[in-house]
Each structure stands twice: as C-alpha cells, then as structure tokens.
Amino acid sequence: MTINLESIKIPRGTEICASRGKIFIKKNRKSRIIMKDGRLILSLAESVLALNPSYKVELSTNAPMCSKTKKFLEENGIAVTGL
C-alpha cells in the first residue's frame, strides 16, 4: 500500500508507516506525551486519513502518556500501543 506523504508536514521524531490497512504513527521520545501533543497527533492522523479514509490509525510510542491524552486519542479512533 502506497501513501503519498509529501503533502503532509511530519514533525521531527515522528515516523509514519502503512501496513495491512493500518497507519502507524511512531513517536520515539523520552518526554511525556501531553494533550498538546495529542492534538498534533490527531491533526496528523486526520491529514493522513484525508488521503485514504479506509485506513485505521495507531500510535506506537515508548514515551509515557498523560491519561487524558490517551483517552482523547482513543475517543477519536486512534489506538495507542507501546513500541
């Protein structure tokens, strides 16, 4: 599956991979993911889904995450998993 990501600005420290109908947003960082980051992740996911709405989005991270941010992302259809 090919997705043209040239039109999307990807923040530093973030990778996007597509596999089997899923889009993985990978964030490899040490600092906590807070609501501000969650909103940026959601806007990035919406940009990717605009290219192909049939995909499911999943966030993979090794960073600790604020519980409100995790709930916010899951309510908006973004699964959260560890790296």
Z-matrix of the N, CA and C atoms (Angstrom, degrees):
N
C 1 1.434
C 2 1.517 1 109.19
N 3 1.289 2 116.02 1 129.92
C 4 1.446 3 120.43 2 -177.33
C 5 1.522 4 110.30 3 -113.82
N 6 1.301 5 115.82 4 133.41
C 7 1.452 6 121.49 5 176.68
C 8 1.521 7 107.11 6 -126.82
N 9 1.319 8 116.49 7 130.35
C 10 1.455 9 120.58 8 178.27
C 11 1.524 10 108.41 9 -85.93
N 12 1.320 11 116.54 10 106.29
C 13 1.456 12 121.38 11 -176.35
C 14 1.521 13 112.89 12 -98.88
N 15 1.326 14 118.08 13 7.78
C 16 1.454 15 120.78 14 -177.30
C 17 1.526 16 112.25 15 -64.15
N 18 1.327 17 117.47 16 -29.18
C 19 1.469 18 120.86 17 -177.24
C 20 1.530 19 112.23 18 -81.70
N 21 1.335 20 117.32 19 -8.34
C 22 1.463 21 121.44 20 -177.77
C 23 1.525 22 109.21 21 -105.05
N 24 1.328 23 116.53 22 132.02
C 25 1.464 24 120.70 23 176.09
C 26 1.523 25 108.34 24 -84.37
N 27 1.314 26 115.78 25 117.08
C 28 1.465 27 121.20 26 -178.24
C 29 1.526 28 108.40 27 -99.92
N 30 1.338 29 117.82 28 125.48
C 31 1.464 30 120.45 29 -179.64
C 32 1.529 31 112.22 30 -64.62
N 33 1.314 32 115.41 31 155.18
C 34 1.464 33 121.00 32 177.89
C 35 1.524 34 109.78 33 -60.39
N 36 1.304 35 116.91 34 140.44
C 37 1.462 36 121.71 35 179.60
C 38 1.516 37 113.80 36 83.53
N 39 1.321 38 116.64 37 9.48
C 40 1.459 39 121.06 38 -178.87
C 41 1.513 40 109.69 39 -121.84
N 42 1.314 41 116.09 40 135.19
C 43 1.467 42 122.12 41 175.43
C 44 1.520 43 108.23 42 -120.68
N 45 1.328 44 115.86 43 149.73
C 46 1.458 45 120.60 44 175.77
C 47 1.513 46 108.36 45 -125.09
N 48 1.327 47 115.99 46 128.32
C 49 1.464 48 122.37 47 178.61
C 50 1.526 49 108.25 48 -128.87
N 51 1.315 50 116.45 49 148.26
C 52 1.465 51 121.26 50 176.92
C 53 1.518 52 108.95 51 -121.93
N 54 1.332 53 115.49 52 136.18
C 55 1.453 54 120.37 53 179.98
C 56 1.513 55 109.91 54 -159.86
N 57 1.317 56 117.08 55 127.80
C 58 1.470 57 123.92 56 173.07
C 59 1.531 58 113.36 57 50.65
N 60 1.310 59 116.53 58 48.99
C 61 1.455 60 120.15 59 176.76
C 62 1.514 61 115.26 60 77.35
N 63 1.339 62 117.10 61 8.57
C 64 1.459 63 121.30 62 177.98
C 65 1.518 64 109.65 63 -121.31
N 66 1.305 65 114.85 64 148.93
C 67 1.458 66 121.34 65 172.45
C 68 1.517 67 106.74 66 -113.93
N 69 1.313 68 116.08 67 125.97
C 70 1.454 69 121.74 68 179.64
C 71 1.521 70 108.91 69 -104.74
N 72 1.316 71 116.12 70 122.80
C 73 1.456 72 121.45 71 171.90
C 74 1.517 73 105.14 72 -99.66
N 75 1.328 74 116.81 73 115.53
C 76 1.465 75 120.90 74 -177.25
C 77 1.520 76 109.40 75 -105.83
N 78 1.330 77 115.78 76 125.05
C 79 1.462 78 121.82 77 176.88
C 80 1.527 79 107.27 78 -120.98
N 81 1.314 80 114.52 79 114.42
C 82 1.456 81 120.72 80 179.85
C 83 1.522 82 107.53 81 -108.51
N 84 1.322 83 116.10 82 101.71
C 85 1.458 84 120.72 83 -178.56
C 86 1.513 85 110.00 84 -153.03
N 87 1.321 86 116.03 85 166.72
C 88 1.462 87 120.68 86 -178.37
C 89 1.527 88 111.75 87 -99.25
N 90 1.326 89 116.74 88 -29.23
C 91 1.464 90 119.32 89 -175.34
C 92 1.523 91 111.98 90 -80.01
N 93 1.296 92 115.99 91 157.07
C 94 1.463 93 124.38 92 -176.58
C 95 1.527 94 111.00 93 -63.68
N 96 1.321 95 115.61 94 142.69
C 97 1.458 96 121.34 95 175.04
C 98 1.526 97 107.14 96 -90.99
N 99 1.346 98 115.41 97 118.50
C 100 1.463 99 120.87 98 -177.15
C 101 1.528 100 109.70 99 -109.19
N 102 1.322 101 116.73 100 -179.75
C 103 1.462 102 121.63 101 -175.30
C 104 1.525 103 112.24 102 -58.74
N 105 1.317 104 117.89 103 -36.83
C 106 1.467 105 120.66 104 177.85
C 107 1.531 106 109.77 105 -58.71
N 108 1.326 107 116.74 106 -43.28
C 109 1.464 108 121.09 107 177.26
C 110 1.523 109 110.59 108 -66.37
N 111 1.336 110 116.53 109 -37.96
C 112 1.458 111 121.08 110 179.60
C 113 1.524 112 111.87 111 -61.40
N 114 1.312 113 116.45 112 -40.28
C 115 1.476 114 119.85 113 177.67
C 116 1.526 115 110.90 114 -65.77
N 117 1.335 116 117.02 115 -38.72
C 118 1.473 117 120.24 116 177.25
C 119 1.529 118 110.92 117 -66.04
N 120 1.326 119 116.57 118 -39.87
C 121 1.464 120 120.77 119 178.23
C 122 1.525 121 110.07 120 -64.28
N 123 1.332 122 117.05 121 -41.13
C 124 1.460 123 120.79 122 178.63
C 125 1.527 124 111.20 123 -63.72
N 126 1.328 125 117.57 124 -42.55
C 127 1.470 126 119.24 125 179.57
C 128 1.525 127 110.79 126 -67.05
N 129 1.330 128 117.15 127 -35.65
C 130 1.461 129 120.93 128 176.18
C 131 1.527 130 110.09 129 -64.86
N 132 1.329 131 116.62 130 -43.47
C 133 1.462 132 121.19 131 178.78
C 134 1.529 133 110.84 132 -62.89
N 135 1.332 134 117.13 133 -41.25
C 136 1.465 135 120.67 134 178.63
C 137 1.523 136 111.13 135 -64.28
N 138 1.330 137 117.24 136 -36.88
C 139 1.464 138 120.82 137 177.55
C 140 1.523 139 111.34 138 -64.72
N 141 1.316 140 115.82 139 -41.25
C 142 1.464 141 120.40 140 179.25
C 143 1.523 142 110.41 141 -68.75
N 144 1.332 143 116.33 142 -42.14
C 145 1.464 144 120.10 143 -179.99
C 146 1.523 145 112.04 144 -67.09
N 147 1.326 146 117.59 145 -24.34
C 148 1.465 147 120.00 146 176.68
C 149 1.531 148 110.17 147 -65.40
N 150 1.340 149 116.35 148 -28.38
C 151 1.463 150 120.67 149 178.54
C 152 1.526 151 111.20 150 -76.64
N 153 1.335 152 117.12 151 -36.48
C 154 1.461 153 121.44 152 179.08
C 155 1.526 154 109.04 153 -153.09
N 156 1.335 155 117.15 154 95.73
C 157 1.467 156 120.35 155 -174.71
C 158 1.530 157 115.54 156 -68.95
N 159 1.311 158 118.59 157 -9.84
C 160 1.467 159 119.68 158 -178.05
C 161 1.532 160 112.95 159 -80.22
N 162 1.315 161 118.29 160 -9.84
C 163 1.463 162 121.68 161 -179.90
C 164 1.525 163 111.55 162 -76.44
N 165 1.327 164 116.05 163 155.67
C 166 1.459 165 122.60 164 170.61
C 167 1.528 166 106.28 165 -107.13
N 168 1.315 167 116.61 166 144.16
C 169 1.465 168 121.41 167 -175.78
C 170 1.519 169 109.93 168 -107.18
N 171 1.333 170 115.35 169 138.02
C 172 1.463 171 121.49 170 179.07
C 173 1.521 172 108.61 171 -135.90
N 174 1.312 173 116.66 172 134.30
C 175 1.458 174 122.59 173 176.35
C 176 1.515 175 108.32 174 -98.72
N 177 1.329 176 116.63 175 124.43
C 178 1.467 177 121.90 176 175.99
C 179 1.524 178 107.27 177 -114.41
N 180 1.323 179 116.63 178 123.40
C 181 1.456 180 119.90 179 -177.98
C 182 1.518 181 110.80 180 -147.96
N 183 1.327 182 115.00 181 153.88
C 184 1.458 183 120.40 182 174.86
C 185 1.527 184 110.84 183 -103.98
N 186 1.328 185 116.91 184 0.32
C 187 1.460 186 121.84 185 -177.79
C 188 1.525 187 110.79 186 -86.20
N 189 1.329 188 116.64 187 150.23
C 190 1.458 189 118.99 188 172.61
C 191 1.530 190 109.12 189 -65.97
N 192 1.329 191 116.54 190 150.76
C 193 1.452 192 119.91 191 -176.01
C 194 1.525 193 110.54 192 -130.33
N 195 1.303 194 115.34 193 137.44
C 196 1.457 195 122.45 194 174.59
C 197 1.528 196 108.63 195 -59.62
N 198 1.321 197 118.19 196 135.84
C 199 1.464 198 121.20 197 -176.41
C 200 1.531 199 111.87 198 -63.71
N 201 1.332 200 117.53 199 -33.98
C 202 1.464 201 120.63 200 178.13
C 203 1.532 202 110.18 201 -67.07
N 204 1.324 203 116.46 202 -37.64
C 205 1.461 204 120.61 203 179.32
C 206 1.515 205 110.50 204 -67.25
N 207 1.329 206 116.73 205 -42.76
C 208 1.461 207 120.47 206 178.54
C 209 1.523 208 110.43 207 -61.19
N 210 1.318 209 117.18 208 -44.48
C 211 1.462 210 121.66 209 178.62
C 212 1.530 211 110.29 210 -63.17
N 213 1.342 212 117.77 211 -42.37
C 214 1.458 213 123.13 212 178.58
C 215 1.529 214 111.05 213 -59.29
N 216 1.329 215 117.11 214 -46.55
C 217 1.468 216 120.63 215 -179.07
C 218 1.529 217 110.88 216 -66.18
N 219 1.320 218 116.92 217 -43.35
C 220 1.465 219 120.09 218 -179.61
C 221 1.529 220 111.76 219 -65.92
N 222 1.331 221 117.43 220 -35.92
C 223 1.469 222 120.53 221 175.97
C 224 1.526 223 111.86 222 -64.82
N 225 1.333 224 115.88 223 -26.52
C 226 1.454 225 121.16 224 179.91
C 227 1.524 226 112.60 225 -96.82
N 228 1.326 227 117.31 226 14.93
C 229 1.466 228 121.71 227 172.35
C 230 1.521 229 115.62 228 84.65
N 231 1.321 230 117.38 229 18.98
C 232 1.468 231 120.45 230 178.48
C 233 1.519 232 108.43 231 -110.17
N 234 1.318 233 116.15 232 114.37
C 235 1.473 234 121.31 233 178.18
C 236 1.526 235 108.54 234 -74.16
N 237 1.328 236 117.50 235 144.28
C 238 1.464 237 122.36 236 -179.60
C 239 1.519 238 109.00 237 -117.56
N 240 1.338 239 116.57 238 124.16
C 241 1.463 240 121.91 239 178.56
C 242 1.524 241 109.90 240 -133.74
N 243 1.310 242 116.08 241 164.22
C 244 1.459 243 121.56 242 176.61
C 245 1.508 244 111.07 243 -87.76
N 246 1.332 245 115.85 244 156.63
C 247 1.476 246 120.12 245 177.92
C 248 1.507 247 110.70 246 -75.99
